[in-house]
Amino acid sequence: MSEKMLLTMPETAELTGIGLQKLKQIAREYSDFPFIKVGVKHLVIKEKLADWFMKHKGEEL
């Protein structure tokens, strides 16, 4: 099977080194954070994640 397109918040936290609670806060506060909500899960669009961080580099998140 190919690589996953969507990451759970815990997977994203592990990948980025950012705490789970901080990621959830970012998703709430930034309308352009690349995630979708499926039921109660917040799934991050892996392909868009690096671009989002580059767009917000230098900002205090």
PDB file with SEQRES, HELIX, SHEET and CRYST1 records, atoms N, CA, C and O in Angstrom:
SEQRES   1 A   61  MET SER GLU LYS MET LEU LEU THR MET PRO GLU THR ALA          
SEQRES   2 A   61  GLU LEU THR GLY ILE GLY LEU GLN LYS LEU LYS GLN ILE          
SEQRES   3 A   61  ALA ARG GLU TYR SER ASP PHE PRO PHE ILE LYS VAL GLY          
SEQRES   4 A   61  VAL LYS HIS LEU VAL ILE LYS GLU LYS LEU ALA ASP TRP          
SEQRES   5 A   61  PHE MET LYS HIS LYS GLY GLU GLU LEU                          
HELIX    1 AA1 MET A    9  THR A   16  1                                   8    
HELIX    2 AA2 LEU A   20  GLU A   29  1                                  10    
HELIX    3 AA3 LYS A   46  LYS A   55  1                                  10    
SHEET    1 AA1 3 LEU A   6  THR A   8  0                                        
SHEET    2 AA1 3 LYS A  41  ILE A  45 -1                                        
SHEET    3 AA1 3 PHE A  35  VAL A  38 -1                                        
CRYST1    1.000    1.000    1.000  90.00  90.00  90.00 P 1           1          
ATOM      1  N   MET A   1       0.850  -1.191   0.000  1.00  0.00           N  
ATOM      2  CA  MET A   1       0.000   0.000   0.000  1.00  0.00           C  
ATOM      3  C   MET A   1       0.886   1.241   0.000  1.00  0.00           C  
ATOM      4  O   MET A   1       1.979   1.224   0.566  1.00  0.00           O  
ATOM      5  N   SER A   2       0.426   2.300  -0.623  1.00  0.00           N  
ATOM      6  CA  SER A   2       1.201   3.539  -0.695  1.00  0.00           C  
ATOM      7  C   SER A   2       1.131   4.308   0.621  1.00  0.00           C  
ATOM      8  O   SER A   2       0.423   3.925   1.552  1.00  0.00           O  
ATOM      9  N   GLU A   3       1.873   5.385   0.667  1.00  0.00           N  
ATOM     10  CA  GLU A   3       1.957   6.205   1.864  1.00  0.00           C  
ATOM     11  C   GLU A   3       0.602   6.856   2.179  1.00  0.00           C  
ATOM     12  O   GLU A   3      -0.185   7.148   1.278  1.00  0.00           O  
ATOM     13  N   LYS A   4       0.347   7.075   3.479  1.00  0.00           N  
ATOM     14  CA  LYS A   4      -0.912   7.680   3.916  1.00  0.00           C  
ATOM     15  C   LYS A   4      -1.009   9.131   3.481  1.00  0.00           C  
ATOM     16  O   LYS A   4      -0.024   9.868   3.520  1.00  0.00           O  
ATOM     17  N   MET A   5      -2.187   9.533   3.073  1.00  0.00           N  
ATOM     18  CA  MET A   5      -2.445  10.928   2.700  1.00  0.00           C  
ATOM     19  C   MET A   5      -2.818  11.763   3.916  1.00  0.00           C  
ATOM     20  O   MET A   5      -2.495  12.949   3.987  1.00  0.00           O  
ATOM     21  N   LEU A   6      -3.497  11.143   4.870  1.00  0.00           N  
ATOM     22  CA  LEU A   6      -3.989  11.839   6.045  1.00  0.00           C  
ATOM     23  C   LEU A   6      -3.331  11.272   7.295  1.00  0.00           C  
ATOM     24  O   LEU A   6      -3.117  10.065   7.410  1.00  0.00           O  
ATOM     25  N   LEU A   7      -3.015  12.160   8.226  1.00  0.00           N  
ATOM     26  CA  LEU A   7      -2.406  11.756   9.487  1.00  0.00           C  
ATOM     27  C   LEU A   7      -3.333  12.116  10.637  1.00  0.00           C  
ATOM     28  O   LEU A   7      -3.990  13.157  10.610  1.00  0.00           O  
ATOM     29  N   THR A   8      -3.385  11.260  11.640  1.00  0.00           N  
ATOM     30  CA  THR A   8      -4.117  11.614  12.850  1.00  0.00           C  
ATOM     31  C   THR A   8      -3.316  12.683  13.588  1.00  0.00           C  
ATOM     32  O   THR A   8      -2.149  12.916  13.274  1.00  0.00           O  
ATOM     33  N   MET A   9      -3.930  13.318  14.550  1.00  0.00           N  
ATOM     34  CA  MET A   9      -3.216  14.331  15.332  1.00  0.00           C  
ATOM     35  C   MET A   9      -2.029  13.718  16.082  1.00  0.00           C  
ATOM     36  O   MET A   9      -0.958  14.325  16.096  1.00  0.00           O  
ATOM     37  N   PRO A  10      -2.171  12.540  16.706  1.00  0.00           N  
ATOM     38  CA  PRO A  10      -0.991  11.945  17.356  1.00  0.00           C  
ATOM     39  C   PRO A  10       0.134  11.637  16.368  1.00  0.00           C  
ATOM     40  O   PRO A  10       1.305  11.823  16.699  1.00  0.00           O  
ATOM     41  N   GLU A  11      -0.196  11.171  15.168  1.00  0.00           N  
ATOM     42  CA  GLU A  11       0.825  10.921  14.149  1.00  0.00           C  
ATOM     43  C   GLU A  11       1.504  12.226  13.728  1.00  0.00           C  
ATOM     44  O   GLU A  11       2.718  12.264  13.525  1.00  0.00           O  
ATOM     45  N   THR A  12       0.717  13.291  13.600  1.00  0.00           N  
ATOM     46  CA  THR A  12       1.263  14.589  13.226  1.00  0.00           C  
ATOM     47  C   THR A  12       2.170  15.123  14.327  1.00  0.00           C  
ATOM     48  O   THR A  12       3.217  15.705  14.046  1.00  0.00           O  
ATOM     49  N   ALA A  13       1.770  14.926  15.572  1.00  0.00           N  
ATOM     50  CA  ALA A  13       2.595  15.355  16.709  1.00  0.00           C  
ATOM     51  C   ALA A  13       3.937  14.627  16.684  1.00  0.00           C  
ATOM     52  O   ALA A  13       4.980  15.243  16.902  1.00  0.00           O  
ATOM     53  N   GLU A  14       3.917  13.347  16.424  1.00  0.00           N  
ATOM     54  CA  GLU A  14       5.148  12.557  16.363  1.00  0.00           C  
ATOM     55  C   GLU A  14       6.025  13.004  15.196  1.00  0.00           C  
ATOM     56  O   GLU A  14       7.242  13.115  15.340  1.00  0.00           O  
ATOM     57  N   LEU A  15       5.417  13.256  14.056  1.00  0.00           N  
ATOM     58  CA  LEU A  15       6.154  13.668  12.857  1.00  0.00           C  
ATOM     59  C   LEU A  15       6.808  15.038  13.032  1.00  0.00           C  
ATOM     60  O   LEU A  15       7.952  15.240  12.624  1.00  0.00           O  
ATOM     61  N   THR A  16       6.078  15.979  13.643  1.00  0.00           N  
ATOM     62  CA  THR A  16       6.556  17.356  13.749  1.00  0.00           C  
ATOM     63  C   THR A  16       7.328  17.645  15.027  1.00  0.00           C  
ATOM     64  O   THR A  16       8.116  18.589  15.074  1.00  0.00           O  
ATOM     65  N   GLY A  17       7.109  16.843  16.067  1.00  0.00           N  
ATOM     66  CA  GLY A  17       7.731  17.132  17.355  1.00  0.00           C  
ATOM     67  C   GLY A  17       6.969  18.182  18.150  1.00  0.00           C  
ATOM     68  O   GLY A  17       7.453  18.661  19.175  1.00  0.00           O  
ATOM     69  N   ILE A  18       5.781  18.538  17.680  1.00  0.00           N  
ATOM     70  CA  ILE A  18       4.918  19.504  18.375  1.00  0.00           C  
ATOM     71  C   ILE A  18       3.940  18.707  19.230  1.00  0.00           C  
ATOM     72  O   ILE A  18       3.416  17.682  18.792  1.00  0.00           O  
ATOM     73  N   GLY A  19       3.696  19.177  20.441  1.00  0.00           N  
ATOM     74  CA  GLY A  19       2.787  18.480  21.343  1.00  0.00           C  
ATOM     75  C   GLY A  19       1.375  18.390  20.797  1.00  0.00           C  
ATOM     76  O   GLY A  19       0.929  19.243  20.030  1.00  0.00           O  
ATOM     77  N   LEU A  20       0.695  17.360  21.199  1.00  0.00           N  
ATOM     78  CA  LEU A  20      -0.664  17.096  20.723  1.00  0.00           C  
ATOM     79  C   LEU A  20      -1.605  18.247  21.068  1.00  0.00           C  
ATOM     80  O   LEU A  20      -2.384  18.677  20.217  1.00  0.00           O  
ATOM     81  N   GLN A  21      -1.549  18.750  22.289  1.00  0.00           N  
ATOM     82  CA  GLN A  21      -2.444  19.839  22.689  1.00  0.00           C  
ATOM     83  C   GLN A  21      -2.159  21.106  21.891  1.00  0.00           C  
ATOM     84  O   GLN A  21      -3.087  21.827  21.523  1.00  0.00           O  
ATOM     85  N   LYS A  22      -0.892  21.384  21.620  1.00  0.00           N  
ATOM     86  CA  LYS A  22      -0.526  22.563  20.832  1.00  0.00           C  
ATOM     87  C   LYS A  22      -1.036  22.417  19.399  1.00  0.00           C  
ATOM     88  O   LYS A  22      -1.527  23.387  18.822  1.00  0.00           O  
ATOM     89  N   LEU A  23      -0.928  21.229  18.820  1.00  0.00           N  
ATOM     90  CA  LEU A  23      -1.456  21.010  17.470  1.00  0.00           C  
ATOM     91  C   LEU A  23      -2.967  21.235  17.421  1.00  0.00           C  
ATOM     92  O   LEU A  23      -3.482  21.830  16.475  1.00  0.00           O  
ATOM     93  N   LYS A  24      -3.659  20.765  18.427  1.00  0.00           N  
ATOM     94  CA  LYS A  24      -5.110  20.968  18.469  1.00  0.00           C  
ATOM     95  C   LYS A  24      -5.440  22.451  18.581  1.00  0.00           C  
ATOM     96  O   LYS A  24      -6.403  22.924  17.977  1.00  0.00           O  
ATOM     97  N   GLN A  25      -4.642  23.185  19.354  1.00  0.00           N  
ATOM     98  CA  GLN A  25      -4.831  24.621  19.491  1.00  0.00           C  
ATOM     99  C   GLN A  25      -4.596  25.317  18.148  1.00  0.00           C  
ATOM    100  O   GLN A  25      -5.372  26.187  17.753  1.00  0.00           O  
ATOM    101  N   ILE A  26      -3.533  24.935  17.454  1.00  0.00           N  
ATOM    102  CA  ILE A  26      -3.239  25.507  16.138  1.00  0.00           C  
ATOM    103  C   ILE A  26      -4.396  25.249  15.173  1.00  0.00           C  
ATOM    104  O   ILE A  26      -4.808  26.149  14.442  1.00  0.00           O  
ATOM    105  N   ALA A  27      -4.914  24.036  15.170  1.00  0.00           N  
ATOM    106  CA  ALA A  27      -6.032  23.691  14.279  1.00  0.00           C  
ATOM    107  C   ALA A  27      -7.264  24.539  14.581  1.00  0.00           C  
ATOM    108  O   ALA A  27      -8.002  24.910  13.668  1.00  0.00           O  
ATOM    109  N   ARG A  28      -7.487  24.847  15.858  1.00  0.00           N  
ATOM    110  CA  ARG A  28      -8.628  25.688  16.234  1.00  0.00           C  
ATOM    111  C   ARG A  28      -8.421  27.142  15.828  1.00  0.00           C  
ATOM    112  O   ARG A  28      -9.351  27.800  15.362  1.00  0.00           O  
ATOM    113  N   GLU A  29      -7.196  27.643  16.006  1.00  0.00           N  
ATOM    114  CA  GLU A  29      -6.936  29.071  15.848  1.00  0.00           C  
ATOM    115  C   GLU A  29      -6.581  29.507  14.425  1.00  0.00           C  
ATOM    116  O   GLU A  29      -6.751  30.679  14.087  1.00  0.00           O  
ATOM    117  N   TYR A  30      -6.102  28.606  13.600  1.00  0.00           N  
ATOM    118  CA  TYR A  30      -5.692  28.950  12.239  1.00  0.00           C  
ATOM    119  C   TYR A  30      -6.631  28.281  11.238  1.00  0.00           C  
ATOM    120  O   TYR A  30      -6.615  27.063  11.064  1.00  0.00           O  
ATOM    121  N   SER A  31      -7.436  29.092  10.596  1.00  0.00           N  
ATOM    122  CA  SER A  31      -8.428  28.540   9.669  1.00  0.00           C  
ATOM    123  C   SER A  31      -7.784  27.907   8.436  1.00  0.00           C  
ATOM    124  O   SER A  31      -8.424  27.135   7.722  1.00  0.00           O  
ATOM    125  N   ASP A  32      -6.505  28.240   8.187  1.00  0.00           N  
ATOM    126  CA  ASP A  32      -5.838  27.668   7.011  1.00  0.00           C  
ATOM    127  C   ASP A  32      -5.009  26.423   7.340  1.00  0.00           C  
ATOM    128  O   ASP A  32      -4.321  25.891   6.469  1.00  0.00           O  
ATOM    129  N   PHE A  33      -5.070  25.951   8.603  1.00  0.00           N  
ATOM    130  CA  PHE A  33      -4.334  24.730   8.949  1.00  0.00           C  
ATOM    131  C   PHE A  33      -4.931  23.574   8.150  1.00  0.00           C  
ATOM    132  O   PHE A  33      -6.149  23.405   8.124  1.00  0.00           O  
ATOM    133  N   PRO A  34      -4.077  22.774   7.494  1.00  0.00           N  
ATOM    134  CA  PRO A  34      -4.563  21.761   6.542  1.00  0.00           C  
ATOM    135  C   PRO A  34      -5.090  20.479   7.204  1.00  0.00           C  
ATOM    136  O   PRO A  34      -4.404  19.457   7.246  1.00  0.00           O  
ATOM    137  N   PHE A  35      -6.307  20.559   7.712  1.00  0.00           N  
ATOM    138  CA  PHE A  35      -6.918  19.363   8.291  1.00  0.00           C  
ATOM    139  C   PHE A  35      -8.375  19.287   7.877  1.00  0.00           C  
ATOM    140  O   PHE A  35      -8.987  20.279   7.479  1.00  0.00           O  
ATOM    141  N   ILE A  36      -8.906  18.095   7.980  1.00  0.00           N  
ATOM    142  CA  ILE A  36     -10.337  17.896   7.777  1.00  0.00           C  
ATOM    143  C   ILE A  36     -10.870  17.163   9.003  1.00  0.00           C  
ATOM    144  O   ILE A  36     -10.134  16.449   9.683  1.00  0.00           O  
ATOM    145  N   LYS A  37     -12.125  17.345   9.268  1.00  0.00           N  
ATOM    146  CA  LYS A  37     -12.748  16.673  10.394  1.00  0.00           C  
ATOM    147  C   LYS A  37     -13.639  15.562   9.844  1.00  0.00           C  
ATOM    148  O   LYS A  37     -14.531  15.802   9.031  1.00  0.00           O  
ATOM    149  N   VAL A  38     -13.377  14.352  10.303  1.00  0.00           N  
ATOM    150  CA  VAL A  38     -14.165  13.192   9.902  1.00  0.00           C  
ATOM    151  C   VAL A  38     -14.740  12.603  11.184  1.00  0.00           C  
ATOM    152  O   VAL A  38     -14.031  11.962  11.960  1.00  0.00           O  
ATOM    153  N   GLY A  39     -16.018  12.827  11.393  1.00  0.00           N  
ATOM    154  CA  GLY A  39     -16.615  12.432  12.669  1.00  0.00           C  
ATOM    155  C   GLY A  39     -15.984  13.262  13.775  1.00  0.00           C  
ATOM    156  O   GLY A  39     -16.052  14.491  13.747  1.00  0.00           O  
ATOM    157  N   VAL A  40     -15.377  12.603  14.740  1.00  0.00           N  
ATOM    158  CA  VAL A  40     -14.704  13.320  15.822  1.00  0.00           C  
ATOM    159  C   VAL A  40     -13.203  13.441  15.585  1.00  0.00           C  
ATOM    160  O   VAL A  40     -12.501  14.103  16.349  1.00  0.00           O  
ATOM    161  N   LYS A  41     -12.712  12.802  14.525  1.00  0.00           N  
ATOM    162  CA  LYS A  41     -11.270  12.826  14.238  1.00  0.00           C  
ATOM    163  C   LYS A  41     -10.888  14.055  13.434  1.00  0.00           C  
ATOM    164  O   LYS A  41     -11.609  14.481  12.532  1.00  0.00           O  
ATOM    165  N   HIS A  42      -9.737  14.616  13.782  1.00  0.00           N  
ATOM    166  CA  HIS A  42      -9.119  15.670  12.993  1.00  0.00           C  
ATOM    167  C   HIS A  42      -7.962  15.019  12.244  1.00  0.00           C  
ATOM    168  O   HIS A  42      -7.015  14.533  12.864  1.00  0.00           O  
ATOM    169  N   LEU A  43      -8.034  15.006  10.923  1.00  0.00           N  
ATOM    170  CA  LEU A  43      -7.018  14.367  10.095  1.00  0.00           C  
ATOM    171  C   LEU A  43      -6.268  15.431   9.300  1.00  0.00           C  
ATOM    172  O   LEU A  43      -6.869  16.236   8.588  1.00  0.00           O  
ATOM    173  N   VAL A  44      -4.954  15.417   9.437  1.00  0.00           N  
ATOM    174  CA  VAL A  44      -4.102  16.422   8.806  1.00  0.00           C  
ATOM    175  C   VAL A  44      -3.707  15.948   7.407  1.00  0.00           C  
ATOM    176  O   VAL A  44      -3.352  14.786   7.212  1.00  0.00           O  
ATOM    177  N   ILE A  45      -3.773  16.857   6.446  1.00  0.00           N  
ATOM    178  CA  ILE A  45      -3.408  16.555   5.070  1.00  0.00           C  
ATOM    179  C   ILE A  45      -1.887  16.645   4.980  1.00  0.00           C  
ATOM    180  O   ILE A  45      -1.316  17.734   4.943  1.00  0.00           O  
ATOM    181  N   LYS A  46      -1.251  15.491   4.946  1.00  0.00           N  
ATOM    182  CA  LYS A  46       0.207  15.405   5.026  1.00  0.00           C  
ATOM    183  C   LYS A  46       0.901  16.217   3.939  1.00  0.00           C  
ATOM    184  O   LYS A  46       1.894  16.890   4.213  1.00  0.00           O  
ATOM    185  N   GLU A  47       0.398  16.166   2.722  1.00  0.00           N  
ATOM    186  CA  GLU A  47       1.013  16.839   1.588  1.00  0.00           C  
ATOM    187  C   GLU A  47       1.064  18.362   1.769  1.00  0.00           C  
ATOM    188  O   GLU A  47       1.966  19.014   1.243  1.00  0.00           O  
ATOM    189  N   LYS A  48       0.114  18.924   2.500  1.00  0.00           N  
ATOM    190  CA  LYS A  48       0.014  20.375   2.676  1.00  0.00           C  
ATOM    191  C   LYS A  48       0.714  20.877   3.939  1.00  0.00           C  
ATOM    192  O   LYS A  48       0.870  22.085   4.115  1.00  0.00           O  
ATOM    193  N   LEU A  49       1.131  19.978   4.811  1.00  0.00           N  
ATOM    194  CA  LEU A  49       1.654  20.357   6.120  1.00  0.00           C  
ATOM    195  C   LEU A  49       2.934  21.189   6.026  1.00  0.00           C  
ATOM    196  O   LEU A  49       3.024  22.235   6.669  1.00  0.00           O  
ATOM    197  N   ALA A  50       3.905  20.763   5.260  1.00  0.00           N  
ATOM    198  CA  ALA A  50       5.174  21.494   5.150  1.00  0.00           C  
ATOM    199  C   ALA A  50       4.947  22.889   4.574  1.00  0.00           C  
ATOM    200  O   ALA A  50       5.569  23.851   5.025  1.00  0.00           O  
ATOM    201  N   ASP A  51       4.066  23.010   3.583  1.00  0.00           N  
ATOM    202  CA  ASP A  51       3.771  24.318   3.004  1.00  0.00           C  
ATOM    203  C   ASP A  51       3.147  25.250   4.039  1.00  0.00           C  
ATOM    204  O   ASP A  51       3.447  26.443   4.069  1.00  0.00           O  
ATOM    205  N   TRP A  52       2.276  24.699   4.888  1.00  0.00           N  
ATOM    206  CA  TRP A  52       1.639  25.506   5.913  1.00  0.00           C  
ATOM    207  C   TRP A  52       2.680  26.047   6.888  1.00  0.00           C  
ATOM    208  O   TRP A  52       2.629  27.219   7.262  1.00  0.00           O  
ATOM    209  N   PHE A  53       3.621  25.202   7.302  1.00  0.00           N  
ATOM    210  CA  PHE A  53       4.662  25.657   8.227  1.00  0.00           C  
ATOM    211  C   PHE A  53       5.558  26.697   7.557  1.00  0.00           C  
ATOM    212  O   PHE A  53       5.969  27.655   8.212  1.00  0.00           O  
ATOM    213  N   MET A  54       5.865  26.538   6.294  1.00  0.00           N  
ATOM    214  CA  MET A  54       6.688  27.543   5.593  1.00  0.00           C  
ATOM    215  C   MET A  54       5.955  28.874   5.526  1.00  0.00           C  
ATOM    216  O   MET A  54       6.574  29.927   5.676  1.00  0.00           O  
ATOM    217  N   LYS A  55       4.652  28.842   5.304  1.00  0.00           N  
ATOM    218  CA  LYS A  55       3.859  30.061   5.240  1.00  0.00           C  
ATOM    219  C   LYS A  55       3.876  30.797   6.574  1.00  0.00           C  
ATOM    220  O   LYS A  55       3.828  32.027   6.598  1.00  0.00           O  
ATOM    221  N   HIS A  56       3.942  30.077   7.664  1.00  0.00           N  
ATOM    222  CA  HIS A  56       3.859  30.661   8.996  1.00  0.00           C  
ATOM    223  C   HIS A  56       5.209  30.710   9.724  1.00  0.00           C  
ATOM    224  O   HIS A  56       5.257  30.946  10.931  1.00  0.00           O  
ATOM    225  N   LYS A  57       6.297  30.487   8.990  1.00  0.00           N  
ATOM    226  CA  LYS A  57       7.599  30.492   9.652  1.00  0.00           C  
ATOM    227  C   LYS A  57       7.885  31.879  10.226  1.00  0.00           C  
ATOM    228  O   LYS A  57       7.539  32.898   9.628  1.00  0.00           O  
ATOM    229  N   GLY A  58       8.512  31.897  11.378  1.00  0.00           N  
ATOM    230  CA  GLY A  58       8.824  33.141  12.059  1.00  0.00           C  
ATOM    231  C   GLY A  58       7.713  33.643  12.956  1.00  0.00           C  
ATOM    232  O   GLY A  58       7.929  34.544  13.766  1.00  0.00           O  
ATOM    233  N   GLU A  59       6.518  33.071  12.821  1.00  0.00           N  
ATOM    234  CA  GLU A  59       5.386  33.464  13.674  1.00  0.00           C  
ATOM    235  C   GLU A  59       5.452  32.687  14.975  1.00  0.00           C  
ATOM    236  O   GLU A  59       5.980  31.576  15.025  1.00  0.00           O  
ATOM    237  N   GLU A  60       4.915  33.279  16.016  1.00  0.00           N  
ATOM    238  CA  GLU A  60       4.765  32.544  17.268  1.00  0.00           C  
ATOM    239  C   GLU A  60       3.423  31.840  17.212  1.00  0.00           C  
ATOM    240  O   GLU A  60       2.374  32.477  17.131  1.00  0.00           O  
ATOM    241  N   LEU A  61       3.471  30.539  17.255  1.00  0.00           N  
ATOM    242  CA  LEU A  61       2.238  29.750  17.150  1.00  0.00           C  
ATOM    243  C   LEU A  61       1.729  29.388  18.522  1.00  0.00           C  
ATOM    244  O   LEU A  61       0.700  28.724  18.644  1.00  0.00           O  
TER     245      LEU A  61                                                      
END                                                                             
